[in-house]
Amino acid sequence: MNSALEEYDIIFAGAGAAAGVIAGRLATACPTLRILMLETGPHTQEHLAHVQPARFLSHLRPDSTTVKHVVARPSVHLDGRQLVVSCGRCVGGGSSVNFMMYTRSPASDFDEWANVYDNPGWSFKDLLPLIKKMETFQNSGNDGEHPTHGYHGPLKVSHGGHRNVLGNDFLATATEYDKTRPFVEDANTMLDDVNRHQRWAKWIDKETGRRSDVPHNFIYNNASYGKNLQLLTGCTVKRVIIENRRAVGVEYIRTTSGALQNANSTVYIARATRMIVVSAGGLGSPGILERSGIGHPEVLKRNGVKPVVELPGVGENYNRESHSSTYGSSTYCAGLGSDHPLLMLPFHAPPGTETLDGIIRNDPEAISSECMTPRSDGRGLMATTGTDGGCKYHPNAAELEDIGPAFKERWESFYVPSPQKPIFAYGILAMYVGLSQPPPEESVYCLGGYTCYPSGIGSVHTTSGEDPNAPVDFDAGVLSTPDDLAMTRHLYKRVREIGRRMTCYRGEYAPDHPVFHEGSDAALQEPESALPVALDAPNLVYTAEDDAAIDKLLRSNISTAWHSNGTCVMKPRAQGGVVDPRLNVYGVQGLKVADISICPANVGTNTHSTALTIGEKAAVIIAEELGIPGV
């Protein structure tokens, strides 16, 4: 144990999106506040992989040092496969490595947080000023400013600096194929967004073409950075030090070269006079609490941790449905609350079609001098992510018939009362996303999507009371319910119908599609002869055997959208909650959790916007408690 103690006012265990917003707001309002942020991963300041949008997929390489790949248990629902779920492991967390898709929850998600889960102060009306405060929405058209968007915040939102031909093709095809889902300028108002196609907005600054992330807009540019706002990378929090039921500091270890395998054994201590804020994300925060003695007694006992506070909800989540817990006879949902199961379907395009694949492969020809130097006008291929169109999908009666009876109960109990909630979101990506990389000379695009409110759930727990880098015990819960499988099967059919009608369609990229039986109406088209079908052509007819082939593909190929949430849930303690509405961990003073893990129920969105909202709300809460005005 290192005896040289450091003392701060506030310590953050993690320096991801939410933590960066909180620390930045507090440091700006009170420059004398002593803040320490401890981050496992590396810095991101002015690194091209982080500031140039088109490089975003480089972070998902198996050898990535900016993303952690968390391996789940083998799942019978995935034919024994171990799902790998990624999460940010660098300064800024997901803000620095995500797809930059600007997507926001329907207002009802937050209203349910407040009213269904008894969290006063967390309704849409309460949060909207904070949601607007964080952004500068740069896409306003002739209609002027919209009341749910912000226009003076630090994070910029635009369409990016390049409009791809594939995105244009997708939007023209999708809206002509399905006239009931028209094109609109903005389907991210949070009020009435389902069944509308839009050119997808992105967290990209229109003026500079750069990723608009948290570190460069809250931390690195902060006047207190490097002074009273200290940020240490290569530092992993082992546990929170709790004395007399109060959090007073943290133990952490350091890595010698940014790689976890090079972590040294020295344990360092930093003390906090005011509070500790755990902000290590949906897959990281539960383990910190459990190693600190906060969690389910059986988890603590199994890992040799002395119990401090019994909170069975740590590492679990509780959706509306009641399932048996992993531990004991409790009837709350065991789970991650879930992630969003993600499906990507690739299609061949004519040779020479513009995609981002060359940049993603780091081909010298694609990484030209023009791409290496940021353009002053914010334009160019480096200033986009190729996600130029999409739709939030809420099915009609005929589409429900196709989904089938397995979805009926879920539909009637959850979606019928909430017509503004999409069952899934889908869109275009001007690149290949998958594990069967096509040859460089082939042009491929993907249509893909994720289910927004899956009922399948899982759990995540530490496997060591001492080693914060030990693999976690992770049950992803993906496709574990019949309704999730039926919904994702329908997603496959939906995006394939659009994909095969696009002008650039030249057949399915077979390695990532089902193997249909010979003679099936759903058989794949050979790229040598395939051409787009007519917009008014009948949909493919799938037999029960075809559906089984799709299900087999889903079990072998499905991933997630890396939106892990709900593992330190904000609910009443009697209902399995971990934190209260002011983010205090039950049973411990001076300890909060503030990140995506506090979601009391899943959100129908890419979770970055939700993490930012949590960060803004947490900053206000903490400032109130510390008597700091101006946050």
C-alpha positions, -999 to 999 in steps of 0.1 A, spaced: 0 0 0 14 34 -10 15 56 21 17 89 2 -19 99 4 -34 125 -19 -64 146 -8 -91 162 -30 -126 175 -25 -142 151 -51 -128 120 -67 -143 104 -99 -138 67 -104 -138 69 -142 -134 98 -167 -161 89 -193 -188 110 -208 -209 116 -176 -179 121 -154 -164 146 -178 -196 167 -179 -199 168 -141 -162 176 -135 -161 202 -162 -193 220 -150 -181 220 -114 -146 231 -122 -159 260 -143 -183 271 -116 -158 267 -88 -122 268 -99 -109 262 -63 -127 229 -61 -100 201 -60 -111 174 -84 -94 141 -92 -104 119 -122 -90 84 -124 -92 67 -158 -81 33 -168 -75 41 -204 -53 66 -223 -57 103 -231 -76 113 -262 -65 149 -266 -60 158 -303 -55 121 -313 -67 117 -349 -86 85 -341 -107 105 -317 -112 138 -334 -116 127 -370 -151 111 -372 -144 87 -401 -119 68 -380 -144 57 -354 -144 20 -362 -107 17 -355 -115 16 -318 -133 -17 -322 -102 -36 -334 -95 -66 -312 -62 -50 -301 -78 -17 -293 -64 2 -262 -93 27 -262 -121 2 -259 -126 -27 -235 -141 -59 -250 -161 -76 -223 -168 -113 -229 -201 -128 -217 -208 -163 -205 -216 -189 -232 -253 -185 -240 -278 -212 -250 -298 -185 -267 -268 -178 -290 -260 -215 -297 -233 -215 -270 -216 -184 -283 -199 -160 -260 -210 -125 -269 -184 -97 -268 -197 -63 -257 -175 -33 -261 -173 -2 -239 -151 29 -239 -119 27 -220 -102 61 -225 -107 97 -215 -143 105 -226 -154 69 -226 -181 63 -253 -180 100 -261 -146 95 -276 -151 62 -295 -188 59 -304 -205 61 -338 -215 97 -330 -251 91 -339 -273 118 -324 -303 99 -311 -325 109 -282 -351 91 -261 -388 97 -263 -400 120 -235 -419 91 -220 -387 73 -211 -378 100 -186 -414 105 -174 -414 68 -165 -381 73 -146 -398 99 -125 -433 85 -121 -431 47 -125 -398 43 -106 -403 71 -80 -375 95 -90 -387 130 -85 -368 156 -105 -361 132 -134 -391 138 -156 -388 150 -192 -400 185 -181 -373 185 -154 -345 173 -177 -353 192 -209 -334 224 -198 -303 203 -191 -307 184 -224 -308 217 -243 -280 232 -222 -254 206 -234 -259 211 -272 -256 235 -301 -280 221 -327 -266 232 -361 -293 216 -384 -321 241 -380 -337 248 -413 -364 272 -424 -386 264 -394 -361 281 -371 -353 269 -336 -371 239 -321 -381 241 -284 -365 208 -275 -331 216 -290 -303 237 -276 -284 263 -295 -257 276 -272 -241 245 -256 -206 231 -258 -214 200 -279 -222 205 -315 -247 185 -335 -248 186 -373 -251 163 -403 -214 161 -406 -192 174 -433 -200 151 -462 -232 137 -477 -227 102 -490 -244 88 -521 -254 57 -502 -273 78 -477 -291 96 -504 -300 63 -521 -313 49 -488 -335 78 -480 -350 80 -515 -356 43 -516 -370 39 -481 -395 67 -483 -407 57 -518 -410 20 -508 -429 29 -476 -449 61 -481 -464 57 -446 -430 66 -432 -421 99 -448 -389 119 -448 -387 147 -422 -359 171 -413 -358 161 -377 -369 129 -360 -351 136 -328 -375 160 -311 -382 135 -283 -419 142 -288 -433 125 -320 -404 108 -338 -415 73 -348 -422 62 -384 -403 91 -399 -371 88 -420 -345 114 -416 -310 123 -425 -293 113 -393 -276 140 -372 -243 133 -356 -221 146 -327 -199 164 -353 -191 201 -353 -204 215 -386 -177 243 -386 -147 221 -380 -157 186 -391 -144 173 -357 -160 148 -334 -178 168 -307 -169 149 -276 -168 156 -239 -131 157 -232 -123 185 -257 -153 205 -247 -155 200 -209 -120 189 -197 -90 196 -219 -103 232 -226 -111 239 -190 -92 267 -173 -87 244 -142 -74 215 -161 -39 205 -149 -44 227 -118 -73 219 -94 -88 196 -120 -65 167 -121 -69 138 -146 -47 106 -142 -48 80 -169 -37 44 -166 -53 43 -132 -79 17 -123 -100 21 -92 -99 -10 -71 -124 0 -44 -139 28 -25 -126 33 11 -155 34 35 -151 44 71 -180 44 95 -204 41 66 -189 71 48 -169 71 16 -135 88 23 -113 78 -5 -103 52 -32 -77 26 -37 -64 24 -73 -36 7 -93 -16 20 -122 -6 5 -155 30 9 -168 23 13 -205 -15 18 -209 -21 -20 -211 -40 -38 -184 -16 -68 -186 11 -44 -175 -6 -33 -143 17 -32 -113 8 -45 -79 12 -12 -59 -20 1 -45 -23 38 -43 -47 58 -21 -64 91 -28 -87 107 -2 -118 129 -7 -131 154 18 -165 158 2 -175 128 -19 -166 100 -43 -185 97 -76 -184 62 -92 -187 67 -130 -172 37 -147 -202 28 -168 -227 0 -170 -200 -27 -171 -176 -11 -147 -194 7 -118 -210 -25 -103 -176 -41 -98 -162 -11 -80 -192 -11 -56 -189 -49 -50 -152 -47 -43 -160 -20 -18 -184 -43 1 -216 -30 -15 -238 -56 -33 -255 -89 -29 -242 -109 0 -237 -140 -21 -216 -121 -46 -195 -105 -19 -190 -138 0 -180 -156 -32 -153 -130 -38 -140 -128 -2 -153 -92 3 -164 -81 37 -200 -68 35 -206 -31 42 -240 -26 27 -264 -52 14 -277 -40 -19 -288 -70 -40 -294 -47 -70 -258 -41 -77 -249 -56 -111 -286 -65 -117 -314 -45 -132 -352 -45 -129 -374 -40 -159 -412 -40 -156 -415 -77 -160 -409 -99 -129 -384 -127 -133 -366 -148 -108 -334 -133 -95 -300 -149 -101 -297 -150 -63 -322 -164 -38 -360 -163 -42 -364 -125 -49 -387 -117 -78 -370 -87 -93 -354 -89 -128 -318 -100 -128 -302 -80 -155 -283 -56 -174 -315 -38 -182 -303 -46 -212 -282 -35 -240 -297 -31 -275 -292 -62 -297 -276 -50 -330 -279 -65 -365 -258 -55 -395 -267 -67 -430 -241 -60 -457 -249 -57 -494 -227 -54 -525 -225 -21 -543 -211 -13 -578 -173 -11 -579 -160 23 -570 -190 33 -548 -178 57 -521 -176 41 -487 -155 46 -456 -139 12 -457 -105 24 -470 -102 49 -441 -112 22 -417 -86 -2 -431 -61 26 -429 -53 22 -466 -25 47 -476 -45 57 -507 -76 64 -487 -57 82 -460 -46 110 -483 -29 142 -474 -63 159 -477 -78 135 -452 -48 138 -428 -52 176 -425 -84 189 -411 -101 212 -436 -109 247 -425 -145 244 -438 -153 212 -419 -160 193 -451 -146 160 -465 -149 123 -460 -131 125 -427 -159 146 -413 -186 120 -415 -194 85 -402 -214 73 -432 -246 70 -411 -266 93 -432 -302 81 -428 -325 62 -405 -359 56 -390 -374 48 -356 -399 20 -363 -433 14 -347 -452 -13 -366 -487 -13 -380 -512 -41 -379 -499 -59 -410 -463 -57 -397 -474 -70 -363 -488 -100 -381 -454 -107 -396 -437 -104 -363 -460 -131 -350 -477 -142 -318 -445 -144 -297 -445 -106 -297 -482 -101 -288 -480 -99 -250 -450 -76 -251 -467 -54 -277 -499 -50 -258 -484 -45 -224 -456 -22 -233 -459 -6 -267 -496 0 -271 -497 23 -241 -466 41 -255 -471 47 -292 -441 71 -293 -417 43 -285 -401 25 -314 -396 -12 -314 -363 -8 -333 -343 18 -351 -326 11 -384 -304 30 -409 -276 30 -435 -238 27 -429 -215 35 -458 -191 8 -448 -188 -28 -438 -194 -37 -402 -188 -73 -393 -163 -101 -389 -160 -113 -425 -142 -84 -441 -147 -83 -479 -117 -79 -502 -105 -43 -506 -116 -41 -542 -153 -48 -533 -177 -20 -523 -201 -30 -495 -226 -10 -475 -247 -21 -445 -282 -16 -434 -286 -23 -397 -305 -16 -366 -311 -24 -330 -341 -33 -309 -349 -4 -285 -365 -21 -255 -355 -57 -254 -371 -78 -227 -341 -101 -224 -320 -93 -194 -287 -103 -178 -263 -94 -151 -227 -84 -145 -206 -90 -114 -170 -90 -103 -151 -122 -100 -124 -109 -77 -124 -89 -45 -89 -78 -51 -82 -76 -89 -102 -49 -107 -89 -63 -140 -102 -98 -135 -128 -109 -161 -164 -101 -150 -192 -127 -146 -213 -114 -174 -247 -127 -187 -257 -105 -216 -293 -118 -218 -294 -112 -256 -322 -130 -275 -331 -148 -243 -369 -142 -249 -391 -153 -278 -404 -117 -283 -369 -104 -288 -361 -131 -313 -393 -124 -332 -387 -87 -332 -351 -90 -345 -362 -115 -372 -386 -88 -384 -358 -63 -384 -338 -85 -407 -367 -87 -432 -375 -50 -430 -340 -37 -438 -334 -64 -464 -365 -52 -483 -351 -16 -484 -315 -28 -491 -325 -48 -522 -344 -19 -537 -316 6 -534 -302 18 -567 -267 7 -557 -278 -29 -547 -258 -56 -564 -267 -86 -542 -264 -96 -506 -229 -101 -490 -235 -138 -483 -212 -144 -453 -234 -123 -431 -268 -135 -443 -288 -167 -437 -283 -198 -457 -317 -203 -472 -327 -237 -487 -325 -242 -524 -355 -229 -542 -365 -205 -514 -382 -172 -525 -358 -156 -500 -326 -170 -516 -297 -146 -519 -289 -129 -552 -255 -136 -568 -235 -104 -570 -225 -112 -606 -260 -108 -618 -280 -91 -590 -298 -58 -597 -322 -38 -576 -358 -49 -576 -386 -25 -584 -398 -3 -556 -433 -17 -559 -422 -53 -562 -438 -76 -537 -420 -84 -505 -402 -117 -501 -422 -145 -487 -405 -164 -459 -415 -199 -450 -411 -214 -415 -379 -230 -428 -367 -196 -439 -375 -181 -405 -355 -208 -389 -325 -199 -411 -328 -163 -401 -329 -173 -364 -298 -194 -369 -280 -163 -384 -292 -141 -355 -279 -165 -329 -245 -168 -346 -241 -132 -357 -261 -109 -334 -240 -84 -314 -251 -54 -293 -250 -17 -298 -226 -14 -268 -254 4 -248 -249 -14 -215 -271 2 -188 -291 -2 -156 -267 -21 -134 -267 4 -105 -303 13 -109 -319 44 -95 -350 31 -77 -363 29 -41 -341 6 -21 -371 -17 -13 -375 -23 -50 -339 -33 -55 -325 1 -61 -288 10 -57 -290 48 -57 -317 73 -48 -329 102 -70 -300 123 -58 -276 95 -69 -266 86 -34 -257 50 -29 -280 36 -2 -264 30 31 -232 50 25 -226 88 29 -205 107 5 -208 81 -23 -227 86 -56 -230 68 -89 -234 90 -119 -233 72 -153 -255 51 -176 -257 24 -150 -283 43 -130 -310 39 -157 -341 24 -139 -353 11 -173 -339 9 -208 -339 39 -231 -350 39 -268 -318 56 -280 -281 55 -285 -272 59 -249 -246 87 -253 -273 113 -251 -287 97 -219 -252 96 -203 -248 133 -211 -282 141 -195 -272 121 -164 -240 141 -162 -257 174 -165 -283 164 -138 -256 151 -115 -236 183 -119 -266 203 -107 -273 179 -78 -237 180 -66 -234 218 -70 -265 222 -49 -251 200 -21 -218 218 -21 -233 253 -23 -218 260 -57 -238 285 -78 -238 288 -115 -240 252 -126 
